[in-house]
Amino acid sequence: MKAGAGLFSALALFLLMGAVLTQKPRPKKPTRRPATTRKPSVPQPEPQEPTDFPPPILGPPSMYPDCPRECFCSPSYPNSLNCENRNIRVIPVIPFRTHYLYLQNNYISEVTPEPFLNATEVRWINLANNRIHRINKQVFEKIPALLYLYAQRNLLKEVPSGLPASLEQLRLGRNRISKIPAGAFSMMGNLTLLDLYHNQLSDSDLGRNTFKDLKGLMQLNLAHNILKKMPAGVPSNLIQLFLDRNSIDDIPKDYFEGFTHLTFVRLNRNQLSDRGVPKTVFNISTLLDLQLSHNQLATIPLFNSHLEQLHLDHNSIESINGTLICPYNMQADLSDSLVPKLRYLRLDGNHLSPPIPLDVIMCFRHLRSVVI
């Protein structure tokens, strides 16, 4: 009886285990994150201009219906269009009444003729401090009476073509100009000021005929270029010649012959030595101000008695002989009108020590300031 009960218990246990082993596990419900709505990806267009350009500044509506929103039209100056410091990229349409056009300190990259179709009365344009790399020559066909063009501090690589014959001042300093097209200054006899300061002009870029038509030129600024020679064909009516910060090491002995009004000559920071400066090359009766600072001169060149200011600082001068540089015989009894006019003499940065030699003081009686 006990044996049967034990057999029954074992059989029940066996069936129970089989039921447990054959039972299928319940699948776990997957944990899902809440669905997110995604916007369809649309390719973004590339920016059309550098991101460092601030947005253009638009002013309030003007009393003049033809006044561009990017500019200011003053009721006090109806012939003036002021568009400077407005962050503009493109020149707006210029009203017919405009004589003075101010576009400096913007982000203009090119000057095209379209804005000037009706601007035939423009006399003055200031385009300084933009990003201009090209000025279309057809622009000047629209403004034939232009007198002043200021385009310094831009990215021009050559002097613009088609400049009007009426032009009186042309300022192109601080560009990247390394080319002057043939005939760029032809028929420009009214030009009085030509500023090509701080460009990349070399001797080969300045031919003998480059300046030949500039009969009325008074000031020529070729400072801070890469010239090694004195420019050829400079008009003889010139008053001011600026050639600082080049690499000029030689001046032809007859270079200044024929100049009838030359008053200011600046040759600071070149490579002039005694060998490259003929003894009497600066003996010019009209010269009032001569600047030869930061060169390699060992002696003082001779100069005319009319000279008033002489800058010779930072050269290699070791001594001064007043008898040699005096423009007249110190033994002669001259009237005050014939005494040399030198008033300012700068000699610091040489190999000199005070005091000034007595013969210098005796000769140059009008000296008011000597820096040594």
KADAQUI-V405626 format. One record per pair of residues at least 4 apart in sequence whose C-alpha atoms are under 6 Angstrom apart, sorted by the first residue. I is the first residue (numbers start at 0). J is the second residue. Records with the same first field share a line. If there is no record, write none. Layout:
BEGIN
I->J, J
END
This chain:
BEGIN
55->85, 86, 87
56->85
57->68, 69
58->68
70->81, 82
71->81
72->80
78->96, 97, 98
79->97, 99
80->100
81->101
82->101, 102
83->101, 102, 103, 104
84->104, 105
86->105, 106
87->105, 106
88->106, 107
89->107
91->114
92->114
93->114, 115, 118
95->117, 118
97->121
98->120, 121, 122
99->123
100->124
101->125
102->125, 126
103->125, 126, 127, 128
104->128, 129
105->129
106->129, 130
107->129, 130, 131
108->130, 131, 132
109->131, 133
110->134
111->135
112->137, 138
119->141, 142
122->145, 146
123->147
124->148
125->149
126->149, 150
127->149, 150, 151, 152
128->152, 153
129->153
130->153, 154
131->153, 154
132->154, 155
136->160, 161
139->143
143->163
144->165
145->166
146->165, 166, 167
147->167, 168
148->169
149->170
150->170, 171
151->170, 171, 172, 173
152->173, 174
153->174
154->174, 175
155->174, 175, 176
156->175, 176, 177
157->176, 177, 178, 179
158->179
160->183
164->186, 187
166->190
167->189, 190, 191
168->190, 192
169->193
170->194
171->194, 195
172->194, 195, 196, 197
173->197, 198
174->198
175->198, 199
176->198, 199
177->199, 200
178->204
185->212
187->213
188->212, 213, 214, 215
189->215
190->215, 216
191->215, 216, 217
192->216, 218
193->219
194->220
195->220, 221
196->220, 221, 222, 223
197->223, 224
198->224
199->224
200->224, 225
201->225, 226
202->226
205->209
207->231, 232
210->233
216->237
217->237, 238
218->238, 239
219->240
220->241
221->241, 242
222->241, 242, 243, 244
223->244, 245
224->245
225->245
226->245, 246
227->246, 247
228->247
235->258
236->260
237->261
238->260, 261, 262
239->263
240->264
241->265
242->265, 266
243->265, 266, 267, 268
244->268, 269
245->269
246->269, 270
247->269, 270
248->270, 271, 275
249->275
250->275, 276
252->277, 280
260->285
261->285, 286
262->285, 286, 287
263->288
264->289
265->290
266->290, 291
267->290, 291, 292, 293
268->293, 294
269->294
270->294
271->275, 294, 295
272->295, 296
273->296
278->300
279->301
281->302
282->302, 303
283->303
284->303
286->306
287->306, 307
288->308
289->309
290->309, 310
291->310, 311
292->310, 311, 312, 313
293->313, 314
294->314
295->314, 315
296->314, 315
297->315, 316
298->316
301->324
304->326, 339, 340
305->340
306->340, 341
307->340, 341, 342
308->341, 343
309->344
310->345
311->345, 346
312->345, 346, 347, 348
313->348, 349
314->349
315->349
316->349, 350
317->350, 351
321->325, 358, 359
339->363
340->365
341->366
342->365, 366, 367
343->368
344->369
345->369, 370
346->370, 371
347->370, 371
END
